[in-house]
């Protein structure tokens, strides 16, 4: 009944799909079966999600479809269940500011502005900067993909807590939590000691950021991830499927 109420998404015509693949390097590097799954997921995304450009940004149908493709890349193994729990993608033209506040142990309120390329609310919208999305596409193998990063947060929170461990079968979830925590602690020690790291030091911000950053590397710098953290690269291959490889 739920599937019937959701309705059937409109198909992406073959010429348009081929054009989307050509314009999206990570998708263009997928094998035939993975690309077919991505197409179906992207159609479902466009059917279910409201894509809202903000601050004067205009997005045409192809740009909206490309955003759907990018957001669905992390769902190739997980499936469309990863789209549940939220309904809107907000897109700013550039990095956007978010007001933060924190009360410290002494009861003092601290407030500041963060400039962000993306954000994912626990049960609210996913937010992206279009300029950062385009920058990722222009340099696709540099280790960055903000759409994947924020979708990793959406997958992370499906078990009720954003903590770097997504919804998994129980035994695998225990193995994942053990391996990621051990490597996260070691990585934080390197960053705290002031050492240069091959992985973006932002990954040391929190366990959930560690998972999201490594997810970016799975798609956009898989060889580096395999070299630096092979045991975690193996978990991500199992979770996301084989990483794309540069074409040409």
Phi and psi in degrees as GROMACS dihedral restraints (atoms count N, CA, C in turn):
[ dihedral_restraints ]
;  ai    aj    ak    al  type     phi  dphi    fc
    3     4     5     6     1   -60.8    20    10
    4     5     6     7     1   -44.6    20    10
    6     7     8     9     1   -63.4    20    10
    7     8     9    10     1   -37.1    20    10
    9    10    11    12     1   -64.7    20    10
   10    11    12    13     1   -42.7    20    10
   12    13    14    15     1   -65.7    20    10
   13    14    15    16     1   -32.6    20    10
   15    16    17    18     1   -67.4    20    10
   16    17    18    19     1   -29.5    20    10
   18    19    20    21     1    81.8    20    10
   19    20    21    22     1   173.3    20    10
   21    22    23    24     1  -101.1    20    10
   22    23    24    25     1   128.2    20    10
   24    25    26    27     1   -69.5    20    10
   25    26    27    28     1   151.8    20    10
   27    28    29    30     1   -70.8    20    10
   28    29    30    31     1   136.6    20    10
   30    31    32    33     1   -72.3    20    10
   31    32    33    34     1   147.8    20    10
   33    34    35    36     1   -82.5    20    10
   34    35    36    37     1   119.7    20    10
   36    37    38    39     1   -58.0    20    10
   37    38    39    40     1   148.6    20    10
   39    40    41    42     1   -54.7    20    10
   40    41    42    43     1   -49.1    20    10
   42    43    44    45     1   -60.2    20    10
   43    44    45    46     1   -39.3    20    10
   45    46    47    48     1   -67.6    20    10
   46    47    48    49     1   -39.8    20    10
   48    49    50    51     1   -63.1    20    10
   49    50    51    52     1   -42.5    20    10
   51    52    53    54     1   -61.9    20    10
   52    53    54    55     1   -39.1    20    10
   54    55    56    57     1   -65.7    20    10
   55    56    57    58     1   -39.7    20    10
   57    58    59    60     1   -64.1    20    10
   58    59    60    61     1   -42.6    20    10
   60    61    62    63     1   -60.3    20    10
   61    62    63    64     1   -46.0    20    10
   63    64    65    66     1   -62.5    20    10
   64    65    66    67     1   -29.9    20    10
   66    67    68    69     1   -89.4    20    10
   67    68    69    70     1    -4.3    20    10
   69    70    71    72     1  -126.7    20    10
   70    71    72    73     1    93.4    20    10
   72    73    74    75     1   -54.5    20    10
   73    74    75    76     1   -40.6    20    10
   75    76    77    78     1   -65.9    20    10
   76    77    78    79     1   -38.5    20    10
   78    79    80    81     1   -70.3    20    10
   79    80    81    82     1   -38.4    20    10
   81    82    83    84     1   -66.6    20    10
   82    83    84    85     1   -19.5    20    10
   84    85    86    87     1   -89.3    20    10
   85    86    87    88     1    -2.1    20    10
   87    88    89    90     1   -78.7    20    10
   88    89    90    91     1   154.3    20    10
   90    91    92    93     1   -74.9    20    10
   91    92    93    94     1   175.1    20    10
   93    94    95    96     1   -60.1    20    10
   94    95    96    97     1   -45.7    20    10
   96    97    98    99     1   -66.0    20    10
   97    98    99   100     1   -43.0    20    10
   99   100   101   102     1   -65.0    20    10
  100   101   102   103     1   -39.2    20    10
  102   103   104   105     1   -64.2    20    10
  103   104   105   106     1   -37.3    20    10
  105   106   107   108     1   -65.2    20    10
  106   107   108   109     1   -40.6    20    10
  108   109   110   111     1   -64.7    20    10
  109   110   111   112     1   -41.1    20    10
  111   112   113   114     1   -63.0    20    10
  112   113   114   115     1   -38.7    20    10
  114   115   116   117     1   -61.6    20    10
  115   116   117   118     1   -47.0    20    10
  117   118   119   120     1   -64.1    20    10
  118   119   120   121     1   -41.1    20    10
  120   121   122   123     1   -65.2    20    10
  121   122   123   124     1   -39.8    20    10
  123   124   125   126     1   -66.0    20    10
  124   125   126   127     1   -39.3    20    10
  126   127   128   129     1   -62.0    20    10
  127   128   129   130     1   -42.0    20    10
  129   130   131   132     1   -64.1    20    10
  130   131   132   133     1   -42.0    20    10
  132   133   134   135     1   -58.6    20    10
  133   134   135   136     1   -48.8    20    10
  135   136   137   138     1   -64.2    20    10
  136   137   138   139     1   -29.6    20    10
  138   139   140   141     1   -74.8    20    10
  139   140   141   142     1   -36.8    20    10
  141   142   143   144     1   -99.5    20    10
  142   143   144   145     1   -28.1    20    10
  144   145   146   147     1  -100.5    20    10
  145   146   147   148     1   143.7    20    10
  147   148   149   150     1   -93.3    20    10
  148   149   150   151     1   121.1    20    10
  150   151   152   153     1  -101.4    20    10
  151   152   153   154     1   115.5    20    10
  153   154   155   156     1  -118.0    20    10
  154   155   156   157     1   108.4    20    10
  156   157   158   159     1   -76.4    20    10
  157   158   159   160     1   145.4    20    10
  159   160   161   162     1  -123.5    20    10
  160   161   162   163     1   166.0    20    10
  162   163   164   165     1    53.1    20    10
  163   164   165   166     1    41.6    20    10
  165   166   167   168     1    85.1    20    10
  166   167   168   169     1    -1.5    20    10
  168   169   170   171     1   -69.5    20    10
  169   170   171   172     1   138.6    20    10
  171   172   173   174     1  -118.1    20    10
  172   173   174   175     1   132.9    20    10
  174   175   176   177     1  -122.1    20    10
  175   176   177   178     1   127.4    20    10
  177   178   179   180     1   -84.3    20    10
  178   179   180   181     1   178.0    20    10
  180   181   182   183     1   -63.1    20    10
  181   182   183   184     1   -36.7    20    10
  183   184   185   186     1   -68.4    20    10
  184   185   186   187     1   -38.6    20    10
  186   187   188   189     1   -66.6    20    10
  187   188   189   190     1   -39.2    20    10
  189   190   191   192     1   -63.5    20    10
  190   191   192   193     1   -42.2    20    10
  192   193   194   195     1   -65.0    20    10
  193   194   195   196     1   -37.2    20    10
  195   196   197   198     1   -66.2    20    10
  196   197   198   199     1   -38.1    20    10
  198   199   200   201     1   -61.1    20    10
  199   200   201   202     1   -40.5    20    10
  201   202   203   204     1   -62.0    20    10
  202   203   204   205     1   -43.4    20    10
  204   205   206   207     1   -59.4    20    10
  205   206   207   208     1   -47.1    20    10
  207   208   209   210     1   -63.0    20    10
  208   209   210   211     1   -43.1    20    10
  210   211   212   213     1   -69.1    20    10
  211   212   213   214     1   -23.8    20    10
  213   214   215   216     1   -91.9    20    10
  214   215   216   217     1   -10.4    20    10
  216   217   218   219     1   -52.0    20    10
  217   218   219   220     1   -43.6    20    10
  219   220   221   222     1   -72.7    20    10
  220   221   222   223     1    -2.0    20    10
  222   223   224   225     1  -102.2    20    10
  223   224   225   226     1     7.0    20    10
  225   226   227   228     1   -59.4    20    10
  226   227   228   229     1   -36.7    20    10
  228   229   230   231     1   -96.6    20    10
  229   230   231   232     1   -37.4    20    10
  231   232   233   234     1   -70.9    20    10
  232   233   234   235     1   -37.2    20    10
  234   235   236   237     1    90.9    20    10
  235   236   237   238     1  -177.9    20    10
  237   238   239   240     1   -70.1    20    10
  238   239   240   241     1   -11.2    20    10
  240   241   242   243     1   -57.1    20    10
  241   242   243   244     1   -26.5    20    10
  243   244   245   246     1   -68.0    20    10
  244   245   246   247     1    -8.4    20    10
  246   247   248   249     1   -92.8    20    10
  247   248   249   250     1    -4.3    20    10
  249   250   251   252     1   -80.0    20    10
  250   251   252   253     1   153.8    20    10
  252   253   254   255     1    96.2    20    10
  253   254   255   256     1    -1.5    20    10
  255   256   257   258     1  -156.5    20    10
  256   257   258   259     1   162.0    20    10
  258   259   260   261     1  -134.3    20    10
  259   260   261   262     1    -8.1    20    10
  261   262   263   264     1  -136.3    20    10
  262   263   264   265     1   137.0    20    10
  264   265   266   267     1  -108.9    20    10
  265   266   267   268     1   117.4    20    10
  267   268   269   270     1   -99.6    20    10
  268   269   270   271     1   135.1    20    10
  270   271   272   273     1  -128.4    20    10
  271   272   273   274     1   116.0    20    10
  273   274   275   276     1   -89.4    20    10
  274   275   276   277     1   154.7    20    10
  276   277   278   279     1   -67.5    20    10
  277   278   279   280     1   -27.8    20    10
  279   280   281   282     1  -147.2    20    10
  280   281   282   283     1  -175.4    20    10
  282   283   284   285     1   -55.1    20    10
  283   284   285   286     1   145.1    20    10
  285   286   287   288     1  -124.0    20    10
  286   287   288   289     1   156.8    20    10
  288   289   290   291     1   -99.2    20    10
  289   290   291   292     1   139.6    20    10
  291   292   293   294     1  -127.9    20    10
  292   293   294   295     1   131.2    20    10
  294   295   296   297     1   -81.0    20    10
  295   296   297   298     1   127.0    20    10
  297   298   299   300     1  -114.6    20    10
  298   299   300   301     1   155.0    20    10
  300   301   302   303     1  -146.2    20    10
  301   302   303   304     1   152.2    20    10
  303   304   305   306     1  -153.9    20    10
  304   305   306   307     1   135.5    20    10
  306   307   308   309     1  -101.4    20    10
  307   308   309   310     1   119.5    20    10
  309   310   311   312     1   -80.7    20    10
  310   311   312   313     1  -178.6    20    10
  312   313   314   315     1   -63.1    20    10
  313   314   315   316     1   -23.4    20    10
  315   316   317   318     1   -88.2    20    10
  316   317   318   319     1     1.9    20    10
  318   319   320   321     1    83.8    20    10
  319   320   321   322     1    12.3    20    10
  321   322   323   324     1   -88.9    20    10
  322   323   324   325     1   131.3    20    10
  324   325   326   327     1   -84.6    20    10
  325   326   327   328     1   126.9    20    10
  327   328   329   330     1  -114.3    20    10
  328   329   330   331     1   133.9    20    10
  330   331   332   333     1  -129.5    20    10
  331   332   333   334     1   143.2    20    10
  333   334   335   336     1  -158.6    20    10
  334   335   336   337     1   167.4    20    10
  336   337   338   339     1  -106.5    20    10
  337   338   339   340     1   132.8    20    10
  339   340   341   342     1  -103.2    20    10
  340   341   342   343     1   139.0    20    10
  342   343   344   345     1  -103.2    20    10
  343   344   345   346     1   120.7    20    10
  345   346   347   348     1  -121.3    20    10
  346   347   348   349     1   149.1    20    10
  348   349   350   351     1   -93.2    20    10
  349   350   351   352     1   -17.2    20    10
  351   352   353   354     1  -170.2    20    10
  352   353   354   355     1   162.4    20    10
  354   355   356   357     1  -157.9    20    10
  355   356   357   358     1   147.5    20    10
  357   358   359   360     1  -130.6    20    10
  358   359   360   361     1   117.8    20    10
  360   361   362   363     1   -83.5    20    10
  361   362   363   364     1   148.3    20    10
  363   364   365   366     1   -51.6    20    10
  364   365   366   367     1   -50.6    20    10
  366   367   368   369     1  -129.8    20    10
  367   368   369   370     1    25.8    20    10
  369   370   371   372     1  -124.0    20    10
  370   371   372   373     1  -154.2    20    10
  372   373   374   375     1   -73.4    20    10
  373   374   375   376     1   164.8    20    10
  375   376   377   378     1  -100.6    20    10
  376   377   378   379     1   136.0    20    10
  378   379   380   381     1  -125.3    20    10
  379   380   381   382     1   133.3    20    10
  381   382   383   384     1  -133.5    20    10
  382   383   384   385     1   152.3    20    10
  384   385   386   387     1   -94.7    20    10
  385   386   387   388     1   121.2    20    10
  387   388   389   390     1   -63.3    20    10
  388   389   390   391     1   -37.6    20    10
  390   391   392   393     1   -61.5    20    10
  391   392   393   394     1   -38.7    20    10
  393   394   395   396     1   -73.9    20    10
  394   395   396   397     1   -35.7    20    10
  396   397   398   399     1   -58.6    20    10
  397   398   399   400     1   -46.3    20    10
  399   400   401   402     1   -65.7    20    10
  400   401   402   403     1   -39.0    20    10
  402   403   404   405     1   -62.2    20    10
  403   404   405   406     1   -40.1    20    10
  405   406   407   408     1   -62.4    20    10
  406   407   408   409     1   -42.0    20    10
  408   409   410   411     1   -67.3    20    10
  409   410   411   412     1   -32.9    20    10
  411   412   413   414     1   -72.3    20    10
  412   413   414   415     1   -24.0    20    10
  414   415   416   417     1  -135.8    20    10
  415   416   417   418     1    70.9    20    10
  417   418   419   420     1   -74.1    20    10
  418   419   420   421     1   -13.3    20    10
  420   421   422   423     1  -113.0    20    10
  421   422   423   424     1    26.4    20    10
  423   424   425   426     1   -95.6    20    10
  424   425   426   427     1    -0.7    20    10
  426   427   428   429     1   100.9    20    10
  427   428   429   430     1     9.6    20    10
  429   430   431   432     1  -127.4    20    10
  430   431   432   433     1   138.7    20    10
  432   433   434   435     1  -161.2    20    10
  433   434   435   436     1    95.5    20    10
  435   436   437   438     1   -62.0    20    10
  436   437   438   439     1   -32.7    20    10
  438   439   440   441     1   -64.5    20    10
  439   440   441   442     1   -42.8    20    10
  441   442   443   444     1   -63.9    20    10
  442   443   444   445     1   -42.2    20    10
  444   445   446   447     1   -56.7    20    10
  445   446   447   448     1   -49.1    20    10
  447   448   449   450     1   -72.8    20    10
  448   449   450   451     1   -32.8    20    10
  450   451   452   453     1   -67.8    20    10
  451   452   453   454     1   -32.1    20    10
  453   454   455   456     1   -61.0    20    10
  454   455   456   457     1   -38.9    20    10
  456   457   458   459     1   -62.9    20    10
  457   458   459   460     1   -40.2    20    10
  459   460   461   462     1   -63.3    20    10
  460   461   462   463     1   -38.9    20    10
  462   463   464   465     1   -69.9    20    10
  463   464   465   466     1   -38.6    20    10
  465   466   467   468     1   -58.1    20    10
  466   467   468   469     1   -40.4    20    10
  468   469   470   471     1   -84.5    20    10
  469   470   471   472     1    -4.0    20    10
  471   472   473   474     1   -63.6    20    10
  472   473   474   475     1   -22.6    20    10
  474   475   476   477     1   -89.3    20    10
  475   476   477   478     1     7.7    20    10
  477   478   479   480     1   100.9    20    10
  478   479   480   481     1    -7.5    20    10
  480   481   482   483     1  -147.6    20    10
  481   482   483   484     1   131.1    20    10
  483   484   485   486     1   -88.7    20    10
  484   485   486   487     1    98.5    20    10
  486   487   488   489     1  -140.2    20    10
  487   488   489   490     1    10.7    20    10
  489   490   491   492     1    89.9    20    10
  490   491   492   493     1    -0.9    20    10
  492   493   494   495     1  -123.7    20    10
  493   494   495   496     1   106.6    20    10
  495   496   497   498     1   -76.1    20    10
  496   497   498   499     1   178.3    20    10
  498   499   500   501     1   -69.6    20    10
  499   500   501   502     1   116.2    20    10
  501   502   503   504     1  -141.7    20    10
  502   503   504   505     1   162.4    20    10
  504   505   506   507     1   -55.1    20    10
  505   506   507   508     1   146.9    20    10
  507   508   509   510     1   -55.2    20    10
  508   509   510   511     1   -46.6    20    10
  510   511   512   513     1   -65.8    20    10
  511   512   513   514     1   -44.2    20    10
  513   514   515   516     1   -64.9    20    10
  514   515   516   517     1   -38.2    20    10
  516   517   518   519     1   -60.5    20    10
  517   518   519   520     1   -39.8    20    10
  519   520   521   522     1   -64.7    20    10
  520   521   522   523     1   -44.1    20    10
  522   523   524   525     1   -63.6    20    10
  523   524   525   526     1   -43.7    20    10
  525   526   527   528     1   -59.1    20    10
  526   527   528   529     1   -52.5    20    10
  528   529   530   531     1   -58.5    20    10
  529   530   531   532     1   -41.5    20    10
  531   532   533   534     1   -63.9    20    10
  532   533   534   535     1   -50.0    20    10
  534   535   536   537     1   -69.2    20    10
  535   536   537   538     1   -41.7    20    10
  537   538   539   540     1   -68.4    20    10
  538   539   540   541     1   -40.8    20    10
  540   541   542   543     1   -64.3    20    10
  541   542   543   544     1   -43.1    20    10
  543   544   545   546     1   -61.2    20    10
  544   545   546   547     1   -45.3    20    10
  546   547   548   549     1   -74.1    20    10
  547   548   549   550     1   -32.8    20    10
  549   550   551   552     1   -63.4    20    10
  550   551   552   553     1   -45.4    20    10
  552   553   554   555     1   -60.5    20    10
  553   554   555   556     1   -41.6    20    10
  555   556   557   558     1   -67.0    20    10
  556   557   558   559     1   -39.6    20    10
  558   559   560   561     1   -66.0    20    10
  559   560   561   562     1   -42.7    20    10
  561   562   563   564     1   -61.0    20    10
  562   563   564   565     1   -38.2    20    10
  564   565   566   567     1   -63.1    20    10
  565   566   567   568     1   -39.6    20    10
  567   568   569   570     1   -63.7    20    10
  568   569   570   571     1   -46.1    20    10
  570   571   572   573     1   -64.5    20    10
  571   572   573   574     1   -44.1    20    10
  573   574   575   576     1   -63.8    20    10
  574   575   576   577     1   -29.2    20    10
  576   577   578   579     1   -81.0    20    10
  577   578   579   580     1    -2.1    20    10
  579   580   581   582     1    81.1    20    10
  580   581   582   583     1    15.5    20    10
  582   583   584   585     1   -78.9    20    10
  583   584   585   586     1   146.6    20    10
  585   586   587   588     1   -71.6    20    10
  586   587   588   589     1   134.4    20    10
  588   589   590   591     1  -121.0    20    10
  589   590   591   592     1   143.6    20    10
  591   592   593   594     1   -68.2    20    10
  592   593   594   595     1   -31.6    20    10
  594   595   596   597     1   -86.8    20    10
  595   596   597   598     1   140.7    20    10
  597   598   599   600     1   -51.2    20    10
  598   599   600   601     1   123.3    20    10
  600   601   602   603     1   -62.2    20    10
  601   602   603   604     1   -14.3    20    10
  603   604   605   606     1   -58.9    20    10
  604   605   606   607     1   -23.1    20    10
  606   607   608   609     1   -61.4    20    10
  607   608   609   610     1   -17.9    20    10
  609   610   611   612     1   -84.0    20    10
  610   611   612   613     1    -0.9    20    10
  612   613   614   615     1   -62.7    20    10
  613   614   615   616     1   -38.9    20    10
  615   616   617   618     1  -171.5    20    10
  616   617   618   619     1   157.8    20    10
  618   619   620   621     1   -55.7    20    10
  619   620   621   622     1   -37.0    20    10
  621   622   623   624     1   -68.9    20    10
  622   623   624   625     1   -32.0    20    10
  624   625   626   627     1   -73.8    20    10
  625   626   627   628     1   -33.5    20    10
  627   628   629   630     1   -58.7    20    10
  628   629   630   631     1   -48.8    20    10
  630   631   632   633     1   -61.7    20    10
  631   632   633   634     1   -44.3    20    10
  633   634   635   636     1   -67.4    20    10
  634   635   636   637     1   -41.5    20    10
  636   637   638   639     1   -65.6    20    10
  637   638   639   640     1   -44.6    20    10
  639   640   641   642     1   -64.3    20    10
  640   641   642   643     1   -30.5    20    10
  642   643   644   645     1   -62.7    20    10
  643   644   645   646     1   -39.9    20    10
  645   646   647   648     1   -59.4    20    10
  646   647   648   649     1   -44.3    20    10
  648   649   650   651     1   -66.4    20    10
  649   650   651   652     1   -33.5    20    10
  651   652   653   654     1   -56.0    20    10
  652   653   654   655     1   -41.2    20    10
  654   655   656   657     1   -89.2    20    10
  655   656   657   658     1   -31.4    20    10
  657   658   659   660     1  -115.2    20    10
  658   659   660   661     1    -8.2    20    10
  660   661   662   663     1  -156.1    20    10
  661   662   663   664     1    57.5    20    10
  663   664   665   666     1   -64.0    20    10
  664   665   666   667     1   -32.7    20    10
  666   667   668   669     1   -65.5    20    10
  667   668   669   670     1   -40.8    20    10
  669   670   671   672     1   -64.5    20    10
  670   671   672   673     1   -43.3    20    10
  672   673   674   675     1   -61.9    20    10
  673   674   675   676     1   -42.2    20    10
  675   676   677   678     1   -62.9    20    10
  676   677   678   679     1   -38.7    20    10
  678   679   680   681     1   -70.0    20    10
  679   680   681   682     1   -40.9    20    10
  681   682   683   684     1   -83.1    20    10
  682   683   684   685     1   -39.5    20    10
  684   685   686   687     1  -142.2    20    10
  685   686   687   688     1    68.7    20    10
  687   688   689   690     1   -60.5    20    10
  688   689   690   691     1   -34.7    20    10
  690   691   692   693     1   -69.7    20    10
  691   692   693   694     1   -33.4    20    10
  693   694   695   696     1   -79.5    20    10
  694   695   696   697     1   -32.8    20    10
  696   697   698   699     1   -59.8    20    10
  697   698   699   700     1   -36.2    20    10
  699   700   701   702     1   -66.6    20    10
  700   701   702   703     1   -42.1    20    10
  702   703   704   705     1   -60.2    20    10
  703   704   705   706     1   -43.2    20    10
  705   706   707   708     1   -71.3    20    10
  706   707   708   709     1   -33.2    20    10
  708   709   710   711     1   -62.9    20    10
  709   710   711   712     1   -40.0    20    10
  711   712   713   714     1   -67.7    20    10
  712   713   714   715     1   -35.2    20    10
  714   715   716   717     1   -80.4    20    10
  715   716   717   718     1   -44.6    20    10
  717   718   719   720     1   -99.6    20    10
  718   719   720   721     1   -17.6    20    10
  720   721   722   723     1    97.2    20    10
  721   722   723   724     1   174.1    20    10
  723   724   725   726     1   -58.0    20    10
  724   725   726   727     1   139.4    20    10
  726   727   728   729     1   -71.2    20    10
  727   728   729   730     1   152.7    20    10
  729   730   731   732     1   -69.5    20    10
  730   731   732   733     1   154.0    20    10
  732   733   734   735     1  -117.2    20    10
  733   734   735   736     1   144.7    20    10
  735   736   737   738     1   -55.2    20    10
  736   737   738   739     1   139.1    20    10
  738   739   740   741     1   -98.5    20    10
  739   740   741   742     1   132.0    20    10
